Amino acid sequence: MTWRITFAAFYMDVSAATMERIHRTTSTITVTEPQRFIQTMFASARHFHPGCHQVILTDQHTFFPPQTSAEIVRLRLDAQTPMLARAHAWLAYLREATGHVIFLDNDILINGDLAHVFADEFAVALTYRAERKWPINAGINFAHGGFLADAAAFHDLWLRRFLLADEQSGVWGGDQDALRELFAEVDFARADSFGWSLDGMAVRFLPCARYNFSTQRAADMDGHYPDAAALHFKGRRKPFMLPYFQRYIGEIVNRTEQ
């Protein structure tokens, strides 16, 4: 069966006090022109996946311009704990979703076709790297349209583990802490795609090097990386996201439309 692919972003306005709390964990997070980043991310997804669906998960209050092309899904969320709110939003969306779903951060560019990921059978697919603190990066993750009940069950398990953490973890980092704990037995010192079973749920692991690529040095993100299907301009790499799109993806889009 051919399933539609939905790219789902998450964004909600947070207060200056919440941003200050985020900066206690990481000083590299900035929020400038968030809606331009979201629309650029979606433009990259449409380029490689014509006909895809785009969704923004948000709270009851965040403003989006009337011309926003994505579907806006509003949920009751606590803006004081944005990462925990995102986990709640993902689970709520999966419980109502149809087709394949790709959740992704707003500072990601799709840089290739991702449809082939769903040729495998799994509930969820996560991206990994050989890093001790956070071996799994939650910035992009996949839910297979044929196994959405299991995908929702996994996200529910993930959220329940997340809820055991302290309040600061709900502001930043707790989602990836929970993933590290759930998969403590997995050896991530490898570079291939592989499967894993967690409480009977099929999990697929994909290497960040191809599916969630970032350079070690932020300044190196100014390069060209055609072999990576998804590029993550996290932290201090954010200034390179829009130029990359205009240089390598936007130009292709314009040439196609002529």
C-alpha positions in Angstrom: 0.0 0.0 0.0 1.2 3.5 -0.8 0.8 5.8 2.2 0.9 9.6 2.2 3.8 11.1 4.1 3.1 13.8 6.6 5.9 16.1 7.8 5.0 17.4 11.2 6.7 20.4 12.8 6.3 21.6 16.4 6.4 25.2 17.5 4.9 27.4 20.2 5.8 30.7 21.6 7.6 30.6 24.9 8.2 33.3 27.4 11.6 35.0 28.1 11.6 33.2 31.5 11.3 29.8 29.8 14.1 30.7 27.3 16.3 31.6 30.3 15.6 28.2 31.7 16.5 26.6 28.4 19.8 28.4 28.4 20.6 26.9 31.8 20.9 23.6 29.9 22.2 24.9 26.5 23.4 28.3 25.5 23.2 27.5 21.7 19.4 27.7 21.4 18.1 30.8 19.8 14.6 31.5 18.3 14.8 34.0 15.4 12.4 34.0 12.5 11.0 30.7 13.6 8.1 30.7 11.1 10.5 31.4 8.2 12.6 28.4 9.3 9.4 26.3 9.4 8.3 27.3 6.0 11.8 26.7 4.5 11.8 23.3 6.1 8.5 22.5 4.6 9.6 23.8 1.2 12.5 21.4 1.3 10.1 18.5 2.1 7.8 19.4 -0.8 10.7 19.5 -3.2 11.7 15.9 -2.5 8.2 14.7 -1.7 5.6 16.4 -4.0 2.1 16.0 -2.6 3.3 15.4 1.0 1.1 16.8 3.8 2.5 19.4 6.2 1.3 19.9 9.8 2.3 22.3 12.6 1.6 21.1 16.1 1.2 24.0 18.5 -0.7 25.3 21.5 -3.9 27.3 21.7 -2.3 30.7 21.6 0.7 30.9 19.2 0.0 33.1 16.1 0.6 31.9 12.6 0.1 34.1 9.5 -3.1 33.5 7.5 -1.0 32.5 4.5 0.6 29.6 6.3 0.1 26.7 4.0 0.5 23.9 6.6 -2.4 22.5 8.6 -2.3 24.0 12.1 -3.2 21.5 14.8 -3.8 23.2 18.2 -3.5 21.3 21.4 -3.7 22.1 25.1 0.0 22.3 26.0 2.1 23.8 28.8 4.5 26.4 27.2 6.6 26.4 30.4 7.9 22.9 29.5 8.3 23.0 25.7 10.1 19.6 25.2 7.5 17.8 27.4 4.8 19.6 25.5 6.2 18.4 22.2 6.2 14.8 23.5 2.5 15.2 24.4 1.8 16.7 21.0 3.5 13.9 19.1 1.5 11.3 21.0 -1.8 13.1 20.5 -1.2 13.5 16.8 -0.2 9.8 16.3 -3.5 8.7 18.0 -5.4 10.4 15.2 -2.9 10.1 12.3 -3.2 8.2 9.0 -0.3 7.3 6.7 3.4 7.7 7.4 4.5 10.5 9.7 7.9 12.2 10.0 8.3 14.5 13.1 11.1 17.0 12.7 12.7 20.0 14.3 12.3 23.3 12.6 16.0 23.7 11.9 16.1 20.6 9.6 16.2 20.6 5.8 15.1 17.6 3.8 17.9 17.0 1.4 16.8 13.8 -0.4 14.0 11.3 -0.8 13.0 9.7 2.5 10.2 7.5 1.2 12.6 4.5 1.0 12.8 4.5 4.8 9.3 3.1 5.0 10.1 0.1 2.8 11.1 -1.6 6.0 8.4 -2.6 8.6 8.7 -0.9 11.9 6.6 1.1 14.4 9.1 4.0 14.8 12.5 4.8 13.3 15.0 6.9 15.3 18.4 8.3 14.3 21.5 7.5 16.3 25.2 8.4 16.6 28.1 7.2 18.7 27.7 9.7 21.5 27.5 8.9 25.2 25.2 11.6 26.5 22.5 11.5 23.9 23.1 8.6 21.4 19.7 9.1 19.9 18.8 12.6 18.5 15.0 13.2 18.6 15.2 16.0 16.0 13.8 13.7 13.3 11.8 10.5 13.9 9.5 8.4 11.8 6.2 6.6 12.4 5.2 3.9 9.9 1.7 4.2 8.5 1.1 0.5 8.7 1.9 0.3 12.4 0.5 3.5 13.9 -1.0 1.8 16.9 2.4 0.5 17.9 4.0 3.9 17.1 1.6 5.5 19.5 2.3 2.8 22.1 6.0 3.6 21.8 5.5 7.3 22.1 3.3 6.7 25.2 6.1 4.5 26.7 8.6 7.3 25.8 6.5 10.0 27.4 5.9 8.0 30.6 9.7 7.6 31.0 10.1 11.3 30.3 7.6 12.2 33.0 9.8 10.5 35.6 12.5 13.1 35.1 12.7 16.4 37.0 10.9 19.6 35.8 14.0 21.1 34.2 14.2 18.1 31.9 10.8 19.0 30.5 12.2 22.4 29.5 15.1 20.9 27.6 16.8 17.5 27.0 14.5 15.2 28.9 13.2 13.5 25.8 16.7 12.4 24.7 17.6 11.4 28.3 14.5 9.1 28.2 15.5 7.6 24.9 19.0 6.8 26.2 17.5 5.0 29.2 15.0 3.1 27.1 17.8 1.8 24.8 20.6 1.4 27.3 21.4 -2.1 26.1 21.9 -1.0 22.5 25.5 -0.6 21.2 25.5 2.5 19.0 29.2 2.2 18.0 28.2 1.3 14.5 27.2 3.0 11.2 24.4 1.0 9.6 20.7 0.8 9.8 19.4 -1.9 12.1 16.3 -3.2 13.9 15.5 -3.5 17.6 12.5 -4.8 19.6 11.3 -2.9 22.6 8.4 -4.5 24.5 7.4 -6.2 21.3 7.4 -2.9 19.3 9.7 -2.9 16.2 12.2 0.0 16.2 14.4 0.9 13.3 17.7 2.8 13.9 19.1 5.0 11.2 22.5 6.6 11.2 22.6 10.3 11.8 25.3 10.6 9.2 22.7 10.1 6.5 19.3 10.9 8.1 20.1 13.6 10.7 23.4 15.1 9.6 25.3 17.8 11.4 28.9 18.7 11.3 31.2 18.5 14.4 32.2 22.1 14.0 29.3 24.5 13.5 31.2 26.5 10.9 31.6 23.4 8.7 27.8 23.4 8.1 28.5 26.0 5.4 29.5 23.2 3.1 27.6 21.1 0.6 26.4 17.6 1.8 24.4 16.0 -1.1 24.7 12.5 0.4 22.8 13.3 3.5 19.0 13.0 3.2 18.3 15.3 6.2 20.5 18.1 7.5 20.1 19.4 11.0 21.2 23.0 11.5 21.1 22.7 15.3 22.6 25.2 17.7 25.2 27.5 16.2 24.6 25.9 12.8 21.3 27.7 12.4 22.7 30.7 10.4 23.7 28.3 7.6 20.2 26.8 7.1 18.6 29.4 4.9 21.7 30.0 2.7 22.0 26.2 2.2 18.4 26.0 1.0 18.8 29.0 -1.4 22.2 27.7 -2.7 21.4 24.0 -3.2 17.7 23.3 -2.9 15.9 26.6 -3.7 17.9 26.9 -6.9 16.8 23.5 -8.0 13.2 24.3 -7.2 13.3 27.5 -9.3 15.0 25.7 -12.2 12.3 23.0 -12.1 9.5 25.6 -12.2 10.8 27.5 -15.2 
